[in-house]
Amino acid sequence: MDEYGLPIEDTPVTTDHGSNVVAALRNSVRVDCLCHRLHTVLETAWRDTKREEPEAAAYEVAVSDLCRFVKQSTGLQEQLPKSLKHGGDTRPWVSMYRRADSIEASYEALVAVLTAKNRLELVANVNRGLNRELMELTKNMKTVFESLEKVNEPTLQLVVPSYYLLALKFKAGIRDSTVMTTFRQHLMKYLDDKFWSSITAFHWMAIFMDPSFKQFDFIPQLTGDDVRFKRNLLKDIDNWMATEIKVVAEKLEERNDTESSRLELYIT
């Protein structure tokens, strides 16, 4: 960073929200990795749902028992259209989606092979309706996560639109089961507590600099509060941009003065 003239204390650093990392960079400009925050949202919401809804806890146990039996039974996986997946991925949404998807894709085949082994109860204990709901919900989150996880493209401008998109996806549906209703409520709660709270002025300015988002059309304008929020936000962004431009200009001037001084010393 010294080679490019970038001071560590003024250069934004993206990290997870681990307490040790936050403490180590308390004197630096640190930005939360929003993918990590979303993973935390999903994990925490599902944890709370299992605590409150016996059906959710029972589903988790049934799926674990089913996947364990299939994994330990020689040749059983090979008889299924899609191998059962249980864990094995550091990204919770991927694990939850792959697990639900593999069970749904192999459900009928599981009924046949487990009946032959007198273990039909293993698949019968899995709440298929809830499994489908979880599969669809996590499938709908796939696009958001993959957009934010890109490594060769800037993603700072995608953070806030992702919040509003997820808020729509997390809204309760009229056909939701009790478990899914509770899960969605927790998802929305933690989306606000953990994701929205990590959004900074940097994210809003990045949106402003992206022509496709510059008008902030993704912000709902359904109430008077929505309208006032957007109006005040645009004013704030003008001030933030002016402040940042001033800081950059001062640093460039300071660097030019330093280089000029070095050049004079070299000449003399």
N, C-alpha and C positions, 0 to 999 in steps of 0.2 A: 504493500500500500504506500510505503514511503517513496517507492520508485515513481508512482503516479501522482505523488503529492496529495494523497488522501489521508487526512488525519483520522486516526482510529476513533477518537472521541466524538467526531462529527459525522461519521459515515454510518448510515443505518445498517444494522445487522439483523438478519432473519434467523430466529431460533425457535425451538419448542418452548413450552411454558414451564419447564422444570425449575423448581425453586433454586437449585444450585446455579443454573445458567442465568436466571433472572438476577440473582444476587451478584454473580461475577460481572455482569454487564450493567450494573445499576447506574454507573456513571457514563454509559454510552447510549447511543440512539439505537434502541432495540425494537424490532417489530416481530410480533408473534407469527409463527408459521400457522396459517389458518387451516391447512390440511390437518395438522396435529390437533387444532382446536375442534375441528369437526369430528375427528375420531373420538375425542373426549366427549363431545356432545352425544354421540351415538352410544358409546359404552355406558356413560352415566345414566342416560335415559332408559336403556334396556335394563340396567341393574335395578333402578328404582321401580320399573314396571314389574320385574320378577318378584320384588319384595311385596308389592301391593296386590298383584293379581296371581292367585294360585294356578290359574290355567297357563300363565306364561312360565312359571317355574316348572310346572309339570311337562310342558312342551320341551323345555331345555333338557330335562332329565331323560325324557323319551327319545329325543334325538341323539343324545350322547350314548344311550344304551344301544340304540339301533346301529349307529355308526361303529361303535366298538365291536359289536357282534359280527357285523359284516366284514370289518377289517381283520378280525381274528379267524374268520372261517375261510379256509383255503379254497380258492377258486370261485368264491361267491361274487366278488367284485366283477369278475370277468363275465358273469351272466347278466349284468345290468347294462342298460343303454348308456348310462352315465355313472361313473364311479362316484360313490358317496364321498363328499368332502366335509371334513370337520376340523376347523382350525387350520393351522399351518400357514397363516398369512398374518403379517404384522398390521395389516389394515382391517379394522373391525368390519367396515361395510362390505369389503370383499369377502371376508369369511362368512358373514351372515348371508349374503346373497348366494354364494357358491353352495353353501350348505342347503339352503331352502330350494334352490334350483335343482340340485342333484337329486334331492328326495322327490320332488314333484315329477321330474323327468323319469325316474325309475320306480314310481309308486306301484304301478300294476305288476311290473316284473318282481318287485319285492314281495308282493302278496303271494305270487306263485311260488317263488323259491323258499320263502319262509313257511308257507303252508306245508311244503314237502318236508321241511325240517321240524315241523310241529312247534314253530316259534312265531306264529302269525301275530301274537300279541305285541311283538316288538314294533311292527309297523302300524298296527291298529291303535297303539297308544299315542302315536304322533297325531296331533290335531292338524289335519290336512288343510282345513279352512284357514287357520292361523298361519300355517306354513306358506300358503299362497299369498296371504296378505303381506307377510314379511318379505317374501320374494319380490312382489310388485313394488313395495316401498323402497327397498334397497336398490332395486333395478332403476327406479326413477332418480335415485341419488347418484348413479354412476356417472352421468355426464358432468355433473358439478364437480365431483372429486377429480375426474380425469382432466378437467380444464385447469383446476388449481394445481395439479401435480406436474404440469409440464415443466421440463427442465431447460429447454432450448428457446423458450419464448417468455416474454414478460407476462406476469399474471397479476401484478399488483392492482391493475384496473378491473380485474374480474371479481375481486373479493366482495365488494358491496352488492353488485348485481346478484351474486351467488346467494347472499343472505336473503334478498327479496324473493328469489326463485325458490329457495328451500322453504321459506315461510309459506309460500303457496302450496308446496308439496306436502307440508306437514299439517295442513288444515284437515280437520276431521271430515270424513265422508259419511253420507247418510246410511251406508250399508256396513260401516265399520263394526267389528266385534267390540266387546267391552275392553278386551286386552289391547286392541289396536287403538281405540280411543284414548286409553290411558297412555300408551306409548307415544302417540302423537302429541299429547299434552306435555309430556316430559321433554320430548324433542324440542318443542317450541320454547319451553322454559329455559332449557340449557343453550339453545341457539342464541337467546338474548343474553343469558348470563355469561357465556363463555366465548361466543363468536362475535356478537355485536359489540361487546365490551372491549374486544381486541382491535376493532377498527379505528384507525387513526387518521389524522389530517393527510398523511401521505397517500392513503388509499383514495380519499376523495379527490385530491389533486391529480392522481394518476387517471382517474375517470375523466376529469375535466380536460386532460390532455389527449384523450382518445376520442377521435371524431365520432365514432359509433355510439359513444355513451354521453357525449358532451351536453346533451339536452336533459339528461337525467330522467328520461321517459320511463325508466323502470320503477321510479318511486311512485307509489299509489297517490292519487289525488282525490280520495273519496270523502274526506272530511275537511273541515276548516283547519284542523291541526296539521293535516297532511300538507295543505297548501302553504301554511305559515312555515312549516319545517323546511320545505323546499326553497321558499323565498329567502329565509334567513341563511340557509346553507349556501346559496349562491353568493350572498354578501360575504359570508365567512371565507369562502374559497378565494374571492378577490383579495381579501386581506392576507390570507395565508400565502398566496402566490407572490404578492408584493413583498412580503417579509422574506420569503425564500430567495427571491431574485436579488433583494438588497444584500442579504448575507453572502450569496455567491459573488456578487459584484465586489464586495469588500474583500473577500478572500482572494479573488483574482488580482485586485489592485495590490493587496499585500504581497502576493507572490511575485508580481511584476516588479515591485519595489525591491524585493529581496534579490531577484535575479539581476536587476540593474546595479545594485550595490556590489554584487559579486563580480560583475563585468568591469566596473570601475576599478575594483581592487586588482583584478587581473591585469588591466591595462597599465595601471601605475606600477 
